[in-house]
Amino acid sequence: MRNALWFIIGGIVLALAFALRSPYLAYAAYAFLLLVGIAHFSSWAWLSGLDCQRTVDRATVHQGESITVDVVVENRRGWPIPWLYVEDLHPADFARAGDNARLAVLMPGRSLRFQYTLTCPRRGYHRIGPLLMESGDLFGLQRRFVTGKRQDYVSVLPTVAYIETFTIAARRPQGPVRITNRIYEDPSRIAGVREYQRGDPLNRIHWKVSARTGDLFTKQAEPSNVLGATLVLDLHRDAYAGEKAEQRMELAITTVASLAYLLQLSGEQLGMITNARDAADVARYEVAGTETLSRQDAESGVAGEDHADTLRPLEVPTRRSPVQALHIIENLARVLPTDGLDVGALLMAEFRKQPRDATLLPVVPQVTPEFARVLAQMKLSGFSVTVFIIDNYHGYEEASVVLAADGIDVLHIETERDLHEISPARI
C-alpha cells in the first residue's frame, strides 16, 4: 500500500507538470518515479534469493529443560544485500538465552548464522519459527518482510508424579486383583475338581482322581488375575467448564502419565485411549512463505496449525513393552482438547478392542448419568473399573454413591499431591 502511494504521488506530480507545462517539474517527477521503481525492485530482489535453515537439537524434552536452536541464512543470489534483519519467532513465554535476531550485511554466497537457547516451561507441542526477514532500499522509501517456509516443533512432556506408597509387598505394585466374572481361567492354577459334565474337554479331565475313584472328574482352575490397565483420558472441552478448565485438564494429563509410569515400573501391560486431538495431526511443518510491506501483516500472516475435524480416537494399544509408558507420555505431550466424542461414546466405540484382563482406569472431570450407565455396562462386560475424578469433590461424592452399586471404585484427585498418596492396592 505504501509503495503504491509513492507511485500515485509521482503520477500526480507528473500530471501536474504536464498541466503547468513545466519541464523541470516533469524531470523531477520522472526522477522520483525512477527512484521509487529502483526501491521497489531492489527490496524485492534482495529478499528473493535467501535460503533459510533451522536446526533444533532436541525434539522431545521435559518441562524446565532447554533446547538449542541454530539458524543459518544464506544469500544465493549474485548481488549483495546492503542490510538484512532476521528474527526467529518462538513462543513468547519461553525464556531465551542469546539473541534470536540479527542485523547484517550479506554478500553473495555468504551466510549469516546465529544460535540461541530456549527453556520450555509447559507441556505441549510448541512451534519454533518461522523466520521473519526484513530488508529495504537504500533510500528508506520501502521495507519488505518475508517469512520462511519451515516451522519446527518441540514436544514438552507432561509432569509425572512418582507414586511410591506401595502397600503390598509384591513384584507388581498395582496388585493382582481377582475378577468377579470368570472370563478367563488359568489352567496352571488348579482350584479343585468337580464331577464330569457332558461337554467338558478331555484335556480338563483329572485322570489320576478319576482312576482312583472310578468316576470322571474335571479340573477346576482359578480365574485369571487382572494385570495392568487401559487408561482412558477424557479431554472433551464441554466437560471441563469453569475458570480452572485448563488447570484441570493438565492435572488429568499428569494423572494419566503418573499411572502409566506406575504400571511400567510394575512390569504390567498398559495402554491408553483418549478422545483428545493430536497436535501432530494439525501441525504444519512446511508452509508457504508470505511477503508483505509491514511487520504487522507479516506476523499476522504466519501460518498456524490446521483444523482437525476427525473423530478418530488417539490410542496406544494395551500391551507389555519396556517403552510403553514412554510412548503414552509422548502422546500426552501432544494432546489437545476436543469438541468431538465424549468419553461415554469413546468407551462404547473402543471397549471391544480392549483386553478384559486389564483394568479400565477412566480419568474424567465428572461422571454424568449417561457415563455411569456406560461404566456399569463395562463392569457387566467383565472389566474391572476404577474411576479418577479430577478436582471436583461434589462430583466425586455423587459418583461414589452412584457407582458403588456396580462395585466401581472412585478416587478423587484434587491436586498433584494426591497422586503421591494413592495406594496402588485401591486402584
C-alpha positions as CSV (number, residue, x, y, z in Angstrom):
1,M,0.0,0.0,0.0
2,R,2.8,2.4,0.9
3,N,4.6,1.5,-2.3
4,A,1.5,2.2,-4.4
5,L,1.1,5.5,-2.6
6,W,4.6,6.7,-3.8
7,F,3.7,5.8,-7.4
8,I,0.4,7.7,-7.1
9,I,2.1,10.7,-5.7
10,G,4.7,10.6,-8.6
11,G,1.9,10.2,-11.1
12,I,0.0,13.2,-9.7
13,V,3.2,15.4,-9.8
14,L,3.9,14.3,-13.4
15,A,0.3,15.1,-14.4
16,L,0.6,18.5,-12.7
17,A,3.9,19.1,-14.6
18,F,2.2,18.5,-17.9
19,A,-0.7,20.7,-16.9
20,L,1.6,23.5,-16.0
21,R,4.0,22.8,-18.9
22,S,6.9,22.8,-16.5
23,P,9.8,20.7,-17.8
24,Y,11.7,21.0,-14.5
25,L,8.8,19.6,-12.6
26,A,8.4,16.8,-15.1
27,Y,12.1,15.9,-14.8
28,A,11.7,15.9,-11.0
29,A,8.6,13.6,-11.3
30,Y,10.5,11.3,-13.7
31,A,13.4,11.1,-11.3
32,F,11.2,10.4,-8.3
33,L,9.3,7.6,-10.2
34,L,12.6,6.1,-11.2
35,L,13.8,6.3,-7.6
36,V,10.6,4.6,-6.4
37,G,10.9,1.9,-9.1
38,I,14.5,1.2,-8.1
39,A,13.5,1.0,-4.4
40,H,10.7,-1.4,-5.2
41,F,12.8,-3.7,-7.4
42,S,15.8,-3.7,-5.0
43,S,13.8,-4.5,-1.9
44,W,12.1,-7.4,-3.7
45,A,15.4,-8.7,-5.3
46,W,17.3,-8.7,-2.0
47,L,14.9,-11.0,-0.3
48,S,14.2,-13.3,-3.2
49,G,17.4,-15.3,-3.1
50,L,17.6,-16.2,0.6
51,D,17.8,-19.8,1.8
52,C,16.9,-20.4,5.4
53,Q,17.6,-23.5,7.6
54,R,16.9,-24.1,11.3
55,T,18.1,-26.9,13.5
56,V,16.7,-27.8,16.9
57,D,18.9,-30.1,18.9
58,R,16.1,-32.0,20.6
59,A,12.6,-32.7,19.6
60,T,11.4,-34.0,23.0
61,V,12.2,-32.5,26.4
62,H,10.9,-32.4,29.9
63,Q,9.4,-29.3,31.4
64,G,12.1,-26.9,32.5
65,E,14.7,-28.3,30.1
66,S,16.3,-26.3,27.4
67,I,16.7,-26.7,23.6
68,T,19.3,-25.1,21.4
69,V,18.2,-23.5,18.1
70,D,20.7,-23.0,15.3
71,V,19.7,-20.7,12.4
72,V,21.5,-20.3,9.1
73,V,20.5,-17.8,6.3
74,E,22.4,-17.9,3.1
75,N,22.4,-15.4,0.2
76,R,22.3,-17.4,-3.0
77,R,21.9,-14.5,-5.4
78,G,24.8,-12.8,-7.3
79,W,24.2,-9.4,-5.6
80,P,24.9,-8.1,-2.1
81,I,22.2,-7.3,0.4
82,P,23.1,-3.9,2.0
83,W,21.1,-4.6,5.1
84,L,19.1,-7.6,6.4
85,Y,17.3,-8.1,9.7
86,V,16.4,-11.7,10.6
87,E,14.3,-12.8,13.6
88,D,13.3,-16.4,14.5
89,L,9.9,-16.5,16.1
90,H,9.2,-18.7,19.2
91,P,6.6,-18.9,22.0
92,A,6.6,-15.7,24.0
93,D,6.6,-17.4,27.4
94,F,9.8,-19.5,26.6
95,A,12.7,-17.9,28.4
96,R,15.6,-17.2,25.9
97,A,19.3,-17.1,26.3
98,G,21.1,-15.5,23.4
99,D,19.7,-13.4,20.5
100,N,17.1,-14.8,18.2
101,A,17.6,-11.8,15.8
102,R,20.5,-10.4,13.8
103,L,21.2,-7.4,11.6
104,A,23.8,-7.9,9.0
105,V,25.2,-7.0,5.5
106,L,25.1,-10.2,3.4
107,M,27.4,-10.6,0.5
108,P,26.8,-13.0,-2.4
109,G,27.3,-16.6,-1.4
110,R,27.9,-15.7,2.2
111,S,25.7,-16.9,5.1
112,L,24.5,-15.5,8.4
113,R,24.4,-17.8,11.4
114,F,23.2,-17.4,15.0
115,Q,22.3,-19.6,17.9
116,Y,20.1,-19.2,21.0
117,T,18.6,-21.4,23.8
118,L,15.0,-21.7,24.9
119,T,13.7,-23.1,28.2
120,C,10.5,-24.9,27.8
121,P,8.2,-24.2,30.8
122,R,5.0,-26.1,29.9
123,R,3.6,-29.2,28.4
124,G,2.6,-29.1,24.7
125,Y,3.6,-29.4,21.1
126,H,5.2,-26.0,20.5
127,R,6.1,-24.3,17.3
128,I,9.5,-22.8,16.7
129,G,9.6,-20.4,13.7
130,P,9.1,-19.3,11.1
131,L,11.9,-16.9,10.3
132,L,10.9,-13.3,9.8
133,M,13.3,-11.5,7.4
134,E,13.3,-7.8,6.7
135,S,15.1,-5.6,4.2
136,G,14.6,-2.5,2.1
137,D,16.0,0.0,-0.3
138,L,18.9,2.3,0.4
139,F,16.7,5.4,0.3
140,G,14.3,4.4,3.1
141,L,11.3,4.5,0.9
142,Q,10.2,0.9,1.3
143,R,10.7,-2.0,3.6
144,R,9.7,-5.5,2.7
145,F,9.1,-8.5,5.0
146,V,9.3,-12.2,4.1
147,T,8.6,-15.3,6.3
148,G,10.4,-18.6,6.0
149,K,8.9,-21.8,4.8
150,R,10.0,-24.1,7.6
151,Q,8.4,-24.5,11.0
152,D,9.8,-26.9,13.7
153,Y,8.1,-28.3,16.7
154,V,9.3,-29.3,20.1
155,S,7.3,-31.8,22.3
156,V,7.4,-31.0,26.0
157,L,6.4,-34.0,28.2
158,P,3.8,-33.7,31.0
159,T,4.6,-33.8,34.7
160,V,4.9,-37.3,36.2
161,A,4.1,-37.7,39.9
162,Y,6.0,-40.7,41.2
163,I,3.6,-42.9,43.1
164,E,5.7,-44.8,45.7
165,T,3.3,-45.6,48.6
166,F,3.0,-49.3,47.8
167,T,1.1,-51.0,50.5
168,I,1.7,-54.6,49.4
169,A,5.0,-56.4,49.2
170,A,4.6,-57.8,45.6
171,R,6.5,-57.6,42.4
172,R,3.5,-55.9,40.9
173,P,2.8,-52.8,43.0
174,Q,-0.6,-52.4,41.4
175,G,-1.5,-55.8,42.9
176,P,-3.3,-58.8,41.4
177,V,-7.0,-58.0,41.5
178,R,-9.3,-61.0,41.3
179,I,-12.1,-60.5,38.9
180,T,-15.7,-61.5,39.9
181,N,-16.7,-62.7,36.4
182,R,-14.8,-65.9,35.3
183,I,-13.9,-64.7,31.9
184,Y,-10.6,-66.4,31.6
185,E,-9.2,-69.3,33.6
186,D,-5.6,-70.1,34.3
187,P,-5.1,-73.9,33.7
188,S,-1.8,-73.7,35.7
189,R,-3.7,-72.7,38.9
190,I,-5.8,-75.7,40.0
191,A,-8.5,-74.7,42.4
192,G,-10.1,-78.2,42.8
193,V,-12.1,-80.8,41.0
194,R,-15.8,-81.4,40.2
195,E,-17.8,-84.2,38.7
196,Y,-17.5,-84.5,34.9
197,Q,-20.2,-82.8,33.0
198,R,-21.2,-83.5,29.4
199,G,-19.2,-81.2,27.1
200,D,-16.1,-80.8,29.3
201,P,-13.0,-81.0,27.1
202,L,-10.8,-84.1,27.6
203,N,-7.8,-82.1,28.5
204,R,-9.6,-80.8,31.6
205,I,-10.3,-84.3,33.0
206,H,-8.3,-85.1,36.1
207,W,-7.2,-88.6,35.2
208,K,-5.5,-89.5,38.4
209,V,-8.5,-88.7,40.6
210,S,-10.8,-90.4,38.0
211,A,-8.8,-93.6,38.1
212,R,-8.7,-93.6,41.9
213,T,-12.4,-93.1,42.3
214,G,-13.7,-94.9,39.3
215,D,-15.7,-91.8,38.1
216,L,-14.7,-89.0,35.8
217,F,-13.7,-85.7,37.4
218,T,-12.9,-82.4,35.8
219,K,-10.2,-80.0,37.0
220,Q,-11.3,-76.5,38.1
221,A,-8.9,-73.6,37.6
222,E,-8.8,-70.2,39.3
223,P,-9.8,-67.2,37.3
224,S,-7.0,-65.2,35.8
225,N,-5.8,-62.1,37.6
226,V,-6.3,-58.6,36.3
227,L,-2.9,-57.4,35.4
228,G,-2.2,-53.9,34.1
229,A,-4.7,-51.3,32.9
230,T,-6.1,-49.4,30.0
231,L,-6.0,-45.7,30.8
232,V,-9.0,-43.7,29.5
233,L,-8.4,-39.9,29.3
234,D,-11.4,-37.5,28.8
235,L,-10.4,-34.2,27.3
236,H,-13.8,-33.1,25.9
237,R,-13.9,-29.3,26.2
238,D,-17.5,-29.1,27.5
239,A,-16.7,-31.4,30.4
240,Y,-14.2,-29.0,31.8
241,A,-16.4,-26.0,32.3
242,G,-15.4,-23.2,34.7
243,E,-12.4,-20.9,35.4
244,K,-10.0,-23.7,36.2
245,A,-10.6,-25.7,33.0
246,E,-7.0,-25.6,31.7
247,Q,-5.5,-26.4,35.1
248,R,-7.9,-29.4,35.5
249,M,-7.0,-30.7,32.0
250,E,-3.3,-30.5,32.9
251,L,-4.0,-32.3,36.2
252,A,-5.9,-35.1,34.3
253,I,-2.9,-35.4,31.9
254,T,-0.5,-35.6,34.8
255,T,-2.7,-38.3,36.4
256,V,-2.6,-40.5,33.3
257,A,1.1,-40.0,32.9
258,S,1.8,-40.9,36.5
259,L,-0.4,-44.0,36.4
260,A,1.4,-45.1,33.2
261,Y,4.7,-44.7,34.9
262,L,3.5,-46.8,37.9
263,L,2.3,-49.6,35.7
264,Q,5.5,-49.6,33.7
265,L,7.5,-50.0,36.9
266,S,5.4,-53.0,37.8
267,G,6.1,-54.7,34.5
268,E,2.5,-54.9,33.6
269,Q,0.6,-54.3,30.4
270,L,-0.8,-50.9,29.8
271,G,-2.4,-48.8,27.1
272,M,-4.3,-45.6,26.6
273,I,-7.3,-44.3,24.7
274,T,-8.5,-40.7,24.7
275,N,-10.9,-38.5,22.8
276,A,-8.3,-35.7,22.6
277,R,-6.9,-34.3,19.4
278,D,-3.3,-35.0,18.4
279,A,-1.4,-31.7,17.9
280,A,0.9,-33.5,15.4
281,D,-2.1,-34.0,13.1
282,V,-2.7,-30.3,12.8
283,A,1.0,-29.1,12.8
284,R,2.3,-27.5,9.7
285,Y,6.0,-28.2,9.1
286,E,6.3,-26.8,5.5
287,V,4.3,-23.6,4.8
288,A,4.1,-21.1,2.0
289,G,6.3,-18.1,2.8
290,T,4.4,-14.8,2.8
291,E,5.7,-11.4,1.5
292,T,4.3,-8.1,2.8
293,L,5.2,-4.5,3.3
294,S,4.6,-4.3,7.0
295,R,5.8,-6.3,10.0
296,Q,2.3,-6.5,11.5
297,D,0.9,-8.1,8.3
298,A,3.9,-10.5,8.3
299,E,3.3,-11.6,11.9
300,S,-0.4,-11.9,11.5
301,G,0.1,-13.9,8.3
302,V,2.3,-16.5,10.0
303,A,0.8,-19.9,9.1
304,G,-0.6,-21.5,12.3
305,E,-1.9,-25.0,12.7
306,D,-4.6,-26.7,10.6
307,H,-8.0,-27.6,11.8
308,A,-8.7,-31.3,12.5
309,D,-12.2,-32.4,12.0
310,T,-11.5,-36.1,12.5
311,L,-13.3,-38.1,15.3
312,R,-10.7,-40.9,15.4
313,P,-9.6,-41.5,19.0
314,L,-5.9,-41.3,19.9
315,E,-4.9,-44.8,21.0
316,V,-1.9,-46.6,22.4
317,P,-2.8,-50.4,22.2
318,T,-2.6,-52.2,25.6
319,R,0.4,-54.5,25.7
320,R,3.6,-55.2,27.7
321,S,6.6,-53.3,26.4
322,P,9.6,-51.7,28.2
323,V,8.8,-48.4,26.4
324,Q,5.0,-48.5,26.6
325,A,4.8,-45.8,29.3
326,L,7.2,-43.6,27.3
327,H,5.1,-44.0,24.3
328,I,2.0,-42.9,26.3
329,I,3.7,-39.9,27.9
330,E,5.0,-38.8,24.5
331,N,1.4,-38.9,23.1
332,L,0.2,-37.0,26.2
333,A,2.6,-34.2,25.4
334,R,0.7,-33.5,22.2
335,V,-2.9,-33.9,23.3
336,L,-5.4,-31.0,22.8
337,P,-9.0,-30.5,24.0
338,T,-11.7,-31.9,21.6
339,D,-15.2,-31.0,20.6
340,G,-15.8,-34.4,19.2
341,L,-16.6,-37.7,21.0
342,D,-17.5,-37.6,24.7
343,V,-15.9,-40.1,27.0
344,G,-19.0,-42.4,27.0
345,A,-19.1,-42.6,23.2
346,L,-15.4,-43.2,23.2
347,L,-15.6,-46.2,25.5
348,M,-18.6,-47.7,23.6
349,A,-16.7,-47.4,20.4
350,E,-13.4,-48.8,21.7
351,F,-14.1,-51.3,24.5
352,R,-14.4,-54.3,22.3
353,K,-10.7,-53.8,21.3
354,Q,-9.5,-53.7,24.9
355,P,-8.3,-56.8,26.8
356,R,-10.6,-58.0,29.6
357,D,-7.7,-58.8,31.8
358,A,-6.7,-55.1,32.1
359,T,-8.4,-52.7,34.4
360,L,-10.2,-49.8,32.9
361,L,-9.0,-46.5,34.5
362,P,-11.1,-43.6,33.3
363,V,-9.6,-40.2,34.2
364,V,-12.5,-37.8,33.9
365,P,-13.7,-34.4,35.3
366,Q,-17.2,-35.7,36.1
367,V,-19.4,-38.7,35.9
368,T,-22.7,-37.9,34.1
369,P,-25.7,-40.3,34.4
370,E,-25.0,-41.4,30.8
371,F,-21.4,-42.2,31.6
372,A,-22.4,-44.0,34.8
373,R,-24.5,-46.3,32.7
374,V,-21.6,-46.9,30.3
375,L,-19.3,-47.8,33.2
376,A,-21.9,-50.2,34.6
377,Q,-22.1,-51.9,31.2
378,M,-18.3,-52.2,31.2
379,K,-18.5,-53.9,34.5
380,L,-21.1,-56.3,33.3
381,S,-18.9,-57.0,30.3
382,G,-16.2,-58.3,32.6
383,F,-13.9,-55.3,33.1
384,S,-12.5,-54.2,36.4
385,V,-13.1,-50.5,36.6
386,T,-11.7,-47.7,38.8
387,V,-12.6,-44.1,38.1
388,F,-10.4,-41.0,38.8
389,I,-12.3,-37.7,39.1
390,I,-10.3,-34.6,38.6
391,D,-10.7,-31.7,41.1
392,N,-14.5,-32.0,41.5
393,Y,-15.3,-33.0,45.1
394,H,-19.1,-32.6,44.7
395,G,-19.0,-34.7,41.6
396,Y,-16.8,-37.3,43.3
397,E,-19.3,-37.7,46.2
398,E,-22.2,-38.1,43.7
399,A,-20.3,-40.6,41.6
400,S,-19.2,-42.6,44.6
401,V,-22.8,-43.2,45.5
402,V,-24.0,-44.0,42.0
403,L,-21.1,-46.3,41.1
404,A,-21.0,-48.2,44.4
405,A,-24.0,-50.2,43.4
406,D,-22.0,-51.6,40.5
407,G,-18.8,-52.3,42.6
408,I,-16.8,-49.5,40.9
409,D,-14.3,-47.6,43.0
410,V,-13.9,-43.9,42.6
411,L,-10.8,-41.8,43.6
412,H,-10.7,-38.0,43.8
413,I,-7.6,-36.2,42.6
414,E,-7.7,-32.5,43.7
415,T,-4.1,-31.6,43.3
416,E,-0.9,-33.3,42.2
417,R,-0.1,-34.1,45.8
418,D,-3.0,-36.5,45.9
419,L,-1.2,-38.6,43.3
420,H,1.7,-39.2,45.7
421,E,-0.7,-40.5,48.3
422,I,-2.5,-43.1,46.2
423,S,-2.4,-46.6,47.5
424,P,-2.0,-48.9,44.4
425,A,-4.0,-51.6,46.2
426,R,-7.0,-49.3,45.8
427,I,-6.6,-49.0,42.0
